[in-house]
Amino acid sequence: MPVTRKVLSAAVLLMCAVGLSVSSPAVAGTPGYPGCTIEVTPAEASPGESVHLVGSGFQPEFTTEIFIDGVSAGTVVTDAAGGFETDVDVPDGAGPGTVAVTAACDGTGDNVSSSELTIPGSTLPDLTLSDTVVERLEGFVATVTNARPGTMLDFERFSVAVPVGSITADAEGTGSLTISFPADATLGTHEVQATGVTRNGNPFELSRPIEVVADGADGAAGGGGDGGADLARTGSNVESLVIIGGFAVLVGAAFVLVGKRRRSASA
């Protein structure tokens, strides 16, 4: 009987040990879950757009963080089977190009699942000006790209902030506005500013410098307009000198001829 009890006790201890090894989650120092995978659909998306993620083979009931091109896109908790299914927005600053979608498989820090996502074109909002040097009252175009479609874009000009107009971003996230500086604007460097929201709904503020010059100074600085006028005036002067020189030659010839006639008459 004592032997039977010992056998039963050993069996119970073994069963408990096996049960613990099966149900315990992975911890640092263990092999973990190296075979986890992530599927991403669609295969192409821009910042602000959603992608659908399906994960499998992860540590059960584990909170893992999703990264797209190294930028956090949120966290998800796996189920009892080590899987998950979720939608996340592509974050601002991700891309462009083919980027990695990654997540830690377990708590070891050694196992990471990776998949690919293509992010087309430029992804962050940008502000461009059609001209960088303008005269007072001369119109130029300020354009914002990669804003959130359908949202309002506000434009201001500096040195002293003056709102100059607003426009709604189109389906591509682009909006343009024609701006000019008043007749009494201070000459020198000014600034054009645009504000709006990114494709993810985060606020942005962009600015670009612009030079306001006196009337006619733009062409003079470029060396084009005045240079042509100077050449034209130089040509006119040359023509005048040629005409005067020719007239002088004719007058001189006339004097020579008159002199010869007088000498002939005296002889």
C-alpha positions as CSV (number, residue, x, y, z in Angstrom):
1,M,0.0,0.0,0.0
2,P,2.7,2.5,0.8
3,V,4.2,1.8,-2.7
4,T,0.9,2.3,-4.4
5,R,0.4,5.7,-2.6
6,K,3.8,6.8,-3.7
7,V,3.1,5.8,-7.3
8,L,-0.2,7.7,-7.2
9,S,1.4,10.8,-5.7
10,A,4.1,10.8,-8.4
11,A,1.5,10.5,-11.1
12,V,-0.5,13.4,-9.7
13,L,2.6,15.6,-9.5
14,L,3.5,14.6,-13.1
15,M,0.1,15.5,-14.4
16,C,0.2,18.8,-12.6
17,A,3.6,19.6,-14.1
18,V,2.3,18.7,-17.6
19,G,-0.8,20.8,-17.1
20,L,1.2,23.9,-16.0
21,S,3.6,23.6,-19.0
22,V,0.7,23.5,-21.4
23,S,-1.3,26.4,-20.0
24,S,1.5,28.8,-18.9
25,P,2.1,31.7,-21.3
26,A,5.6,32.2,-22.9
27,V,8.0,34.2,-20.8
28,A,11.4,35.6,-21.4
29,G,14.0,32.9,-21.7
30,T,11.7,30.4,-23.4
31,P,11.5,29.6,-27.1
32,G,8.2,31.5,-27.3
33,Y,6.1,31.6,-30.5
34,P,8.4,32.0,-33.4
35,G,6.0,30.9,-36.1
36,C,3.4,33.7,-35.8
37,T,2.1,35.4,-39.0
38,I,0.2,38.5,-40.1
39,E,-1.9,38.8,-43.2
40,V,-2.6,42.4,-44.5
41,T,-5.4,43.4,-46.8
42,P,-5.5,45.3,-49.0
43,A,-1.9,45.2,-50.1
44,E,-1.8,48.9,-50.8
45,A,-3.1,51.8,-48.7
46,S,-2.3,55.5,-47.9
47,P,-2.0,57.1,-44.5
48,G,-5.5,57.6,-43.0
49,E,-6.9,54.5,-44.8
50,S,-7.7,51.3,-43.0
51,V,-6.1,47.9,-43.5
52,H,-7.4,44.6,-42.2
53,L,-5.0,42.4,-40.2
54,V,-5.4,38.7,-39.4
55,G,-2.8,37.2,-37.0
56,S,-2.2,33.6,-36.0
57,G,0.4,31.6,-34.0
58,F,0.8,34.4,-31.4
59,Q,1.1,33.9,-27.6
60,P,-2.4,33.4,-26.3
61,E,-4.1,36.3,-24.6
62,F,-1.1,38.5,-25.3
63,T,-1.2,42.3,-25.9
64,T,1.0,43.1,-29.0
65,E,1.6,46.4,-30.7
66,I,1.2,46.8,-34.4
67,F,3.9,48.9,-36.3
68,I,3.6,50.1,-39.9
69,D,6.9,51.3,-41.3
70,G,8.1,51.6,-37.7
71,V,5.2,53.8,-36.7
72,S,2.8,52.6,-34.1
73,A,-0.7,51.8,-35.4
74,G,-2.2,50.6,-32.2
75,T,-2.4,47.4,-30.0
76,V,-4.4,44.2,-30.1
77,V,-5.0,41.4,-27.7
78,T,-4.8,37.9,-29.0
79,D,-7.5,35.3,-28.2
80,A,-7.0,32.0,-26.4
81,A,-5.8,30.3,-29.6
82,G,-3.2,33.0,-30.2
83,G,-5.0,34.7,-33.0
84,F,-6.5,38.1,-33.7
85,E,-8.4,40.0,-36.4
86,T,-8.5,43.8,-36.4
87,D,-8.6,47.0,-38.6
88,V,-6.0,49.7,-38.1
89,D,-5.4,53.0,-39.9
90,V,-2.1,53.6,-41.7
91,P,-0.3,56.2,-39.5
92,D,1.0,59.6,-40.7
93,G,4.6,59.4,-41.7
94,A,4.5,55.8,-42.9
95,G,6.0,55.3,-46.4
96,P,6.1,55.8,-49.3
97,G,7.1,52.6,-50.9
98,T,6.9,49.0,-49.7
99,V,7.0,49.0,-45.9
100,A,6.9,46.3,-43.1
101,V,3.9,45.6,-40.9
102,T,5.3,44.1,-37.7
103,A,4.2,42.8,-34.3
104,A,5.8,40.9,-31.4
105,C,4.7,37.3,-31.3
106,D,5.2,36.9,-27.6
107,G,6.7,38.3,-24.5
108,T,10.2,37.1,-25.2
109,G,11.1,40.1,-27.4
110,D,12.9,37.7,-29.7
111,N,10.1,36.7,-32.1
112,V,8.5,39.2,-34.5
113,S,6.0,38.6,-37.3
114,S,6.4,40.7,-40.4
115,S,4.3,41.3,-43.5
116,E,4.4,44.0,-46.3
117,L,2.2,46.9,-47.3
118,T,2.7,49.3,-50.2
119,I,2.1,53.0,-49.5
120,P,2.0,55.0,-52.7
121,G,3.6,58.5,-53.3
122,S,4.3,61.1,-50.7
123,T,2.4,60.7,-47.5
124,L,2.8,63.8,-45.4
125,P,1.0,67.1,-46.1
126,D,3.1,69.6,-48.0
127,L,2.9,73.3,-49.0
128,T,4.3,74.8,-52.2
129,L,4.2,78.3,-53.7
130,S,4.1,79.0,-57.4
131,D,6.5,81.9,-56.9
132,T,9.1,82.7,-54.2
133,V,9.6,86.4,-55.3
134,V,6.6,88.6,-56.0
135,E,5.7,92.3,-56.3
136,R,2.9,93.9,-54.3
137,L,-0.5,93.1,-55.7
138,E,1.0,90.3,-57.8
139,G,-1.0,87.0,-57.4
140,F,0.7,83.7,-56.6
141,V,-0.7,80.3,-55.9
142,A,-0.3,78.4,-52.6
143,T,-1.0,74.6,-52.8
144,V,-1.4,72.0,-50.0
145,T,-1.2,68.3,-50.9
146,N,-1.8,65.2,-48.9
147,A,-4.4,66.7,-46.5
148,R,-7.4,64.7,-45.4
149,P,-10.0,64.9,-48.3
150,G,-13.0,67.0,-47.6
151,T,-11.4,68.9,-44.8
152,M,-10.9,72.7,-44.6
153,L,-7.5,74.2,-45.4
154,D,-6.8,77.7,-44.0
155,F,-4.2,80.1,-45.4
156,E,-2.5,83.1,-43.8
157,R,0.3,85.5,-44.7
158,F,2.8,87.0,-42.4
159,S,4.9,89.0,-41.0
160,V,1.7,90.0,-39.2
161,A,-0.8,87.1,-39.4
162,V,-3.6,88.0,-41.8
163,P,-6.1,85.3,-42.9
164,V,-6.3,85.3,-46.7
165,G,-8.9,82.5,-47.3
166,S,-9.9,78.9,-46.8
167,I,-10.6,76.1,-49.2
168,T,-11.8,72.5,-49.0
169,A,-9.3,69.7,-49.8
170,D,-10.5,67.7,-52.8
171,A,-10.7,63.9,-53.1
172,E,-6.9,63.7,-53.4
173,G,-6.3,65.9,-50.4
174,T,-5.2,68.9,-52.4
175,G,-6.3,72.5,-52.2
176,S,-4.9,75.7,-53.9
177,L,-5.6,79.4,-53.2
178,T,-4.4,82.5,-55.1
179,I,-2.9,85.0,-52.7
180,S,-1.3,88.5,-53.1
181,F,0.3,91.1,-50.8
182,P,-1.4,94.6,-50.6
183,A,0.1,97.7,-52.1
184,D,1.3,98.9,-48.7
185,A,3.0,95.6,-47.8
186,T,6.5,95.9,-46.3
187,L,9.2,94.9,-48.6
188,G,11.3,92.0,-47.6
189,T,10.8,88.4,-46.5
190,H,7.3,87.3,-45.5
191,E,5.7,83.9,-44.9
192,V,2.7,82.0,-46.1
193,Q,1.2,79.5,-43.7
194,A,-1.4,76.7,-44.2
195,T,-3.2,74.7,-41.5
196,G,-5.4,71.7,-41.8
197,V,-5.6,68.0,-40.8
198,T,-3.7,65.0,-42.0
199,R,-5.3,61.9,-43.5
200,N,-5.4,60.5,-40.0
201,G,-7.2,63.6,-38.6
202,N,-4.2,65.0,-36.8
203,P,-3.7,68.8,-37.1
204,F,-0.8,70.2,-39.1
205,E,0.8,73.6,-39.7
206,L,3.1,74.3,-42.7
207,S,4.9,77.5,-43.7
208,R,7.0,78.7,-46.6
209,P,9.0,82.0,-47.1
210,I,8.3,84.5,-49.9
211,E,10.1,87.7,-50.8
212,V,8.1,90.9,-51.6
213,V,10.0,93.3,-53.8
214,A,9.4,96.8,-55.3
215,D,7.7,97.0,-58.7
216,G,10.1,96.0,-61.4
217,A,12.7,94.7,-59.0
218,D,11.9,91.1,-59.8
219,G,12.9,91.5,-63.4
220,A,16.0,93.5,-62.6
221,A,17.1,90.9,-60.1
222,G,16.8,88.2,-62.7
223,G,19.0,90.2,-65.1
224,G,16.6,89.6,-68.1
225,G,14.4,92.5,-68.8
226,D,16.8,95.4,-68.2
227,G,19.6,93.6,-70.0
228,G,17.6,93.4,-73.2
229,A,16.6,97.1,-73.0
230,D,20.3,98.1,-72.5
231,L,21.3,96.1,-75.5
232,A,18.5,97.7,-77.6
233,R,19.7,101.2,-76.5
234,T,23.3,100.3,-77.3
235,G,22.4,99.2,-80.8
236,S,20.5,102.5,-81.4
237,N,23.6,104.5,-80.3
238,V,25.8,102.6,-82.7
239,E,23.5,103.2,-85.6
240,S,23.5,107.0,-84.8
241,L,27.2,107.0,-84.7
242,V,27.4,105.3,-88.1
243,I,25.0,107.8,-89.7
244,I,26.9,110.8,-88.2
245,G,30.2,109.3,-89.4
246,G,28.9,108.8,-92.9
247,F,27.6,112.4,-93.0
248,A,31.0,113.7,-91.9
249,V,32.8,111.7,-94.7
250,L,30.4,113.2,-97.3
251,V,31.0,116.7,-95.9
252,G,34.8,116.2,-96.0
253,A,34.6,114.9,-99.6
254,A,32.6,118.0,-100.6
255,F,35.3,120.3,-99.2
256,V,38.0,118.4,-101.0
257,L,36.2,118.7,-104.3
258,V,35.6,122.5,-103.9
259,G,39.2,123.0,-103.1
260,K,40.3,121.2,-106.3
261,R,38.0,123.4,-108.4
262,R,39.4,126.6,-106.8
263,R,43.0,125.5,-107.6
264,S,42.1,124.6,-111.1
265,A,40.5,128.0,-111.6
266,S,43.5,129.9,-110.2
267,A,45.8,128.0,-112.6
